Amino acid sequence: MSTRRLRRVSARVITRLITFALGGLVLACGDAEEPSGEDGCPASIWAAPRRGGVVPSVLGQWSQWSMATPMSRFDATWWLAEPTLPPGEYGYLIVEEGEAALDPHNGLGGFRASDGVEVSWLVVDDCTSPRVGAELDDDGALRLRPIAAQGAAPPETIELRRGDDVLAEVSVADDDGAAALPQLDLPRGRHALEARTRDREGVVGPDTPFAVFSDPIAPERADDVIYHVMIDRFRGDEGAVLAPPPSPGVRAGGTLSGVRAELERGALEAVGASTLWLSPVYLNPDELRVGREDDHLYEGYHGYWPVDTRAVDPRIGGEAELDALVAAAHDRGIRVVLDLVPNHYDITNARVDATAEEGWFNVRDPVCVCGMPDCPWSTEIQRCWFTPYLPDLRLEHPDALLAAIDDALWWQGRFGIDGFRVDAVPMMPRAATRRIYRAVRDAVGPASGSLLLGEVFTGPGEAGIAALRYHLGPDGLDSTFDFPTMWAIRDVLTGRVGFDALVRVLEAEDDALAGSGAVLARMLGNHDTARIASVVAGDDGRDPWDDPPPAVVDAEVLARVRLGFALVLTLPGIPVLYYGDEFGVPGAADPDNRRVMPDPAALDASALALFGDVARLGQLRRCMKTMRRGGWRRVGASADHFAFVRELPGDAPALVVLSASSDATSLTIPATVAAGWYTDVMSGERLEIGATGATIELPPWGVRVLVSEEHACA
């Protein structure tokens, strides 16, 4: 109902500096003048009262929160307010029968400076000059929409620029017609461009920045396969194999140069990866620290203790090496995602002393440490500190939030990265994180220009699914890590439940997330969970310091791990591969789950065979559009068997048949699967599905991925 108000990108980019210089200052000072209505720009606020006969009103920052303005009836359901305001951002609330509440139709929010109350957020675009909006059409193609200045002539042309170079000039038919992005002769990789429009009276608007990625491996989000690297544990300079650190909690010496060497060697592309997710690159402290829940000593090898939120730690290579790595990835069509940590600072960060008296941090005496008996996660998650040396930011404070926003924009602009994995999302107010997401998106045009993947760590089942859903949607994250499915897959692989339980989780997620626009990131594990190989082997409960799990060589254990990879890489979603899991690297809880990346030349045949199967599945997903973008349809599910079809109009279907039995078994495939000859991508075997179906033989913990033998990807 909000026309151009929030969902469309339009001129939000243009007004960002005005917003933070004006709107941010207004919030900080707590007073804004009542606009005259003569020099402002139109905005729209909609309301549908909960009860008939109620006349809603709007209470806003523009009136210093002192005067509610009645709304006008639009039709039998909707009421409308159309304030005229200077360009910027404004907090407001909807008032019904004297009760002020958030606008349920606006997903964007902020905080009132005077008391920290959460409010809805109105963005008023700059209407004083012609401008350009960037948007995606139904096919995912980028289009540019010219927007006339208020009361001025319609736009006539859109000029595309990269720096001082004019790339193209596009004629526009009228002031509301979107122009397709012309074919641009750009080398492979990400490009920061600007668009400006000229109206028929010759008035030129300001530059609107947007980003395009030329010839990516993964054009759409569903095409992605993410490879997660913990820099310190991956490779040394020029790809040198690392020795295990002298203690699990200290540095091993991995660098950005080492990641680049593996990238250039083709290690990511071998498993079908299209996006590289790097652990945090922030400058971290030198000194050892006592662990959160134990007496062991740790270094900031992981990057999650930001001493400087705008500096690349020189121990991993500094800015020059990050530049080189991003350039090398982009040259190969691979996107780069950085780990963003907006929830806390290290105690030695200069901002801590400089702003502590200004109310930037959640403070309690004694410090409220997350998960301690006097500081439970359930009630204190948005106020607690991870440790006494990681002050927790109070992002309700406008200056603290502005700093977090500007930090994200600095990394995105300085290094030309393609998005963020956002750390500890539930530990921050949703209104604050959504403001960060909005700023990141506004700086690159349409939402597809930057992936925002959030860590919403949950348990299993419906509660976990609901927690994910809370942080998704048009104003929320693009994706979250699918912990509910991860736990269910682990339970299948360890024999705790059957496939039927997993299917219930998958179908519940489909129902709960319908319409969110999100593509879930599916995984077997990450840097906060025990390694999948040790989980399946039953060794994940061993002491990570004094009794770490041994290497996994048991054939059945590795077959179960392979089955897990088959699920992650053949189901819809964004597969996330944690470095080393493709070789079955063992590991108990943190920090043992962060062992150094092994040298493939030193691994036995079973580990290399697992890698081969993962690579085969990853390459199939890269090759076959159905495996990336198709829907899934259950063909059969029981405790021991799971069969499903991936289907996409215009491409051949693929049939996935899985066994969770320790014995050789068979499964009858019904006639609902297209008849014909198929190739099993895993074994190369040729199989026929007849008009009445087929019986598929499966080895213990077997995986069959059947593709029509005539398909190019077979």
Secondary structure by P-SEA (a helix, b strand, c coil): ccccccccccccccaaaaaaacaaaaaaaccccccccccbbbbbbbbbbccccbbbbbbcccccccbbbbbbbccccbbbbbbbbcbbbbbbbbbccccccccccccccccccccccbbbbbbbccccccccccccccccbbbbbbbbcccccccccccccccccccbbbbbcccccccccccccccccbbbbbbbbbccccccccbbbbbbbccccccccccbbbbbbccccccccccccccccccccccccccaaaaaaaaaacccccccccbbbbccccccccbbbbccccccccccccccccccccccccccccaaaaaaaaaaaaaacbbbbbbbbccccccccccccccccccccccccccccccccccccccccccccccccbbbbccccaaaaaaaaaaaaaaaaacccccccccccccccaaaaaaaaaaaaaaccccccbbbbbbccccccaaaaaaaaaaccccccccccaaaaaaaaaaaaaccccaaaaaaaaaaaaaaaccccbbbbbbccccccccaaaaaacccccccccccccccccaaaaaaaaaaaaaaaccccbbbbcccccccccccccccccccccccccccaaaaaaaaaaaaaaaaaacccccccbbbbbccccccbbbbbbbbccbbbbbbbbbcccccbbbbbcccccccbbbcccccbbbbbcccbbbbbbcccbbbbbcccccccc
